[in-house]
Amino acid sequence: MKTFRSDLFYRSVNPKQAAGGGSPAVILLHGRGADENDLLGLSEYFDDRLAVFSVRAPYPFEFGGYTYFQLLDDNSAEPVMFMESYRRLMKFADGVASLPDIDAKRIFLLGFSMGTIMAYAMSLTHPEKFAGVVAQSGFVREHPELHFQWNALARCPFIITHGVYDPVIPVDEARKTEALFSQSNAKFEYREYPMGHEISGESLADVCGWMKRMLG
């Protein structure tokens, strides 16, 4: 599989099984304080047809790893950093779609925690670019420069997973996000698990099964 030049550092994993007409792809978006290696190990459980691109967030995090934005005292996102990360991630997704051996119509996003926040920002503003979204342990964060297309999500399905014992992002935030999706035209699945701020074996199995169904 060919690579492309990007201003974001990333690692990729080739699909284990060739797909006619180009391979479907999934872009992995890690959480705050992690890096491009954090979610890459999940690729061994994914559908063999998927090409995997794991991208590093743009900004160093003061306690190690990387982040998409800093949190302000009121727990809001630093707006300039948020939008810069959003723009660079959208550019990255376009780079993946431009590869000749990738099926541009079958690009998925998979986020965890703050990576899920960014996955929501990308997919809710440009649902036409994505074939589906895995949103784990995160929530929808509003931004004045983003215009979410809640009534244009019919072709961009979502699976939302969250731990009921999550001490970092309380499950109530995920339930608020579920309520937003319930008022949209999105096809989505919402699931809670007896876990904390993590990906469990049960939630991963559900995610992998969902992705396989989306691929057909």
C-alpha positions, -999 to 999 in steps of 0.1 A, spaced: 0 0 0 13 34 -9 17 62 17 12 100 13 29 131 27 11 146 57 19 172 83 6 148 109 27 118 119 10 84 113 15 47 110 -3 24 87 -11 -13 85 -17 -30 51 -49 -50 47 -44 -87 51 -68 -94 22 -69 -76 -11 -102 -60 -21 -113 -53 -56 -118 -17 -64 -96 -5 -36 -94 -13 1 -117 1 27 -98 21 54 -101 31 90 -85 61 106 -77 57 143 -78 88 166 -62 82 200 -71 99 233 -53 127 252 -19 118 264 -15 89 240 1 86 205 -3 68 171 8 35 187 -20 34 213 -48 20 192 -27 4 165 -28 -30 183 -66 -32 176 -58 -37 140 -52 -74 145 -89 -78 154 -103 -58 125 -117 -72 92 -89 -85 70 -99 -61 42 -93 -29 62 -63 -7 57 -55 10 90 -41 45 94 -33 56 130 -26 93 133 -8 113 160 -25 143 175 -8 176 166 2 190 200 25 176 227 7 170 260 24 184 291 22 150 309 34 130 280 20 119 247 -1 142 225 -34 160 224 -57 177 200 -64 207 223 -60 219 258 -88 220 283 -95 255 298 -105 261 334 -142 258 326 -135 224 309 -141 239 274 -117 232 245 -91 258 236 -108 270 204 -78 278 182 -61 244 189 -94 226 184 -100 241 150 -64 236 139 -66 199 148 -99 196 131 -86 211 98 -54 190 99 -74 158 105 -98 166 77 -68 172 54 -54 138 66 -86 121 58 -85 136 23 -50 123 19 -61 88 28 -90 91 3 -66 102 -24 -45 70 -23 -51 49 -55 -54 16 -36 -80 30 -11 -118 30 -17 -126 67 -10 -162 58 -4 -154 34 24 -133 53 49 -142 49 86 -132 68 117 -125 51 150 -119 73 180 -113 69 217 -120 96 243 -107 129 229 -102 111 196 -139 104 196 -146 141 201 -126 148 170 -142 120 151 -176 135 158 -164 169 147 -152 155 114 -181 133 106 -209 156 117 -196 184 96 -187 162 65 -207 130 67 -204 125 30 -167 118 34 -171 88 58 -187 54 56 -191 51 94 -178 61 128 -168 41 159 -172 65 188 -158 51 221 -158 68 255 -164 103 241 -191 129 234 -202 155 209 -184 188 217 -199 219 201 -177 247 185 -190 280 171 -171 274 138 -185 239 132 -219 234 117 -232 199 124 -254 183 97 -277 164 119 -302 158 90 -276 145 65 -263 115 84 -284 87 68 -253 73 49 -229 77 78 -238 51 105 -224 53 140 -217 29 168 -213 46 202 -198 27 232 -192 39 267 -185 25 302 -210 30 329 -182 34 354 -161 59 333 -144 83 358 -129 105 330 -160 112 308 -191 103 328 -216 81 310 -242 109 313 -222 127 286 -226 97 263 -263 96 271 -266 133 261 -249 124 228 -273 95 223 -302 120 227 -288 142 200 -285 113 176 -320 102 185 -332 135 170 -312 131 138 -316 109 108 -285 89 116 -285 51 118 -267 44 151 -262 19 178 -257 30 214 -242 5 239 -231 8 275 -207 -17 292 -197 -25 328 -163 -8 324 -144 24 330 -126 46 306 -114 18 284 -120 -6 255 -131 -40 269 -131 -73 251 -169 -71 249 -170 -36 235 -142 -44 210 -160 -75 198 -192 -55 192 -172 -28 173 -155 -54 151 -188 -71 144 -204 -38 135 -175 -28 112 -178 -62 94 -215 -57 89 -208 -22 75 -183 -37 50 -209 -63 39 
